[in-house]
């Protein structure tokens, strides 16, 4: 049941996002668009409540409950970022706005971008760990909570791997094409920050 609800929440996220952007840029109904987009966090609240009720009704903690916590954590951290990114692209394609800026491909600006993404993953991990620990306390810390503890370790591994990847951008920055004006400009931008 929980896995089906996770899938429904993910589908609902994309349906509400597409509907919100279509209403905003095709029908020019900004308030309706905002209402649709504000419905997205409600999906995570529903998933959280259903998961808590499932555990309260005596369900044995399982990998599905851990996956629900992981899903909620990553949606909290990356949901707004994804919406903003897609909104910029929709504004460009549907409303004639300038194209959204792309992250730099080279040097320290790229390392800074990757670092910010890793901070989002760290936030997702913190939310996931908190939800899982609350679930462990909620059902009692016994051997039945092993699947939840396993998801805690999984979320820490995800953050660690992403952290190593982000660190490689800092330690081994990719060099731009030799002598390009863009390469020089990116170097100056990194110095100013």
N, C-alpha and C positions, 0 to 999 in steps of 0.2 A: 504494500500500500504506500509506504513512504517513498519508494523509488518512483512509483507512478506519479506521486505528488511533486517530486523534484522535477520530473520531466514536464509535468503540466506547468510548473512555475517557470521553467526555462522557456517553454513555448509561449506562455503568457507574457513573459518579459519582452520577447521579440515581437509578438503581436501588438502589445501596447506601445512599444517603441515605434514600430512601423505606422501604426494608426495615429499616434501622436504627431509624428513628423509629417505624415500625409495631411492631417487636418491643419497643421500649422502652415505648411507651404503650398498646398494645393487648394485648400478651401479658405485659407486666410483667417482661420478661427483660432487666434492665439490662446484665449482663455480655455477653450475646450481642449486644446492641445496640452496645456499645462495640467488640466484635470486628468487627462489620460496618462500623462507621464508621472503624475503624483500617485497614480494607482499602482505603479510598479513596486514601491516599497511594501505595499500591502500584501503582495504575493509572498514576500519573505516572512512577514508577520504571520500569515496564514500557515506557512510551512513550519514556523517555529511553534505555533500554538498546537497544531496537529501532532507534531513530534512529541511535545510535552504531554499532551493528552494520551498519546499512545503509550508512553512510558508510565504515566500515572495509572493507566488501566491494567498495568501488570505485564506489558510486553517486555520480553527479555531484550536488553540492549544488544543491538546488532550493528553490522557494518552499515546498514541503511540509515540508522540514526547518526552515525558518524559522518556519512556522506552528506546528510542534511545540514549538519553543522558546518562542514567544509563549504558547501554551496552557499550558505548564508554568509559566511565570512568573506568569500571571494566576491559575492554580489555587493556586500557593503563596501568593500575596498575598490572594486573596479566598475560598479554599476554606473555611478555618476560620470566617471571618466569615459566610459563607452558611450553613454548618452550624449555627452558634450562633443565627443569626436564625431559621432554620426550626425549630430545636429549641424556641425560645421560643413560636413560633406553634403548634407541635404540642402542647406542654405545655398551652397555653391551651385549645385546641379539644378535645383528647383526654383530658386529665387534670385539667381544672378549675383549672389555675393561673391567676393573674391575667394579664391581657393584657400582652404585652411593651411596654415603653415605646417610644413612637414618637419619632423625631428631631423636634426643634423645627422649626417652619416659618418662624420669624421671627428676625431680629436676629442677635446674635453667637453664640448657641447653634447656630443653623443654619450660620453660617460655620465654627464649630469642627467641626461634623459633616462638612461638605464638605471641610474641611482634612484631617481624619482619613482620609476616603475617598481624597483625593488622595495621601496618604502611602502608602496601600496600592497605588495605581497606580504610584507611584515605586518601591516595592519590586518590584512585578511587572516594571517596566522594567529595574531593576537585575539581576534574575534572568535576564530574557530576554537582555539585553546580554551578561551573563557566559556564558550557554550558547552564544550565537551566536559570541562571540569564541573560546571554547574549540573550537567546531566549525571555525572558520576556521583556527586553529592546528593542529588535528587533521588537516585535509585539505591544509594548505599554503596559504599566502597567495598565491593566483594569481587569474587572471581568472575561474576557475570558482567563486569564492566570492562573486561579485557578488550572487546572490540572498540570501545570508545577510547581506551588508552592507546590502542594501535593507531587510531586516526590522529591522536595527538602527535605521535611519533611521525606519522606520514606528513602532517602539516608542517612540522619542524624540518623534515627533509626537503620539502618543497621550497621553503623559505631559504634554507641553506644552499641548495643547488642554484636557485635564482640569485642569491647573494654572490656566489662564486662567479657566476656568469657576468653579473653587473661589475664585479671587481675587475674582471679581465679587461673590460672596456676602459677602466681607469688606469690599470697597470700597463696595458698594451694598446694604447689608442691607435685606431686605424688612421693612417695618413691619407690625406686627400691627394688628388692628382697634383703632380709637381707644378708649382708656379701658377696655380689657378687663383683667380681673385677671390672666389668663394672660400677657398682654403685659408687664405690670409685673413679674410673677414671673420671666419669662424674662430680663428686663433685670437683675434682681438676681442671678440665677444666673450670668449672664455676668460680672458684676463680681466675684463671689467666686472664679471660676476664675482 
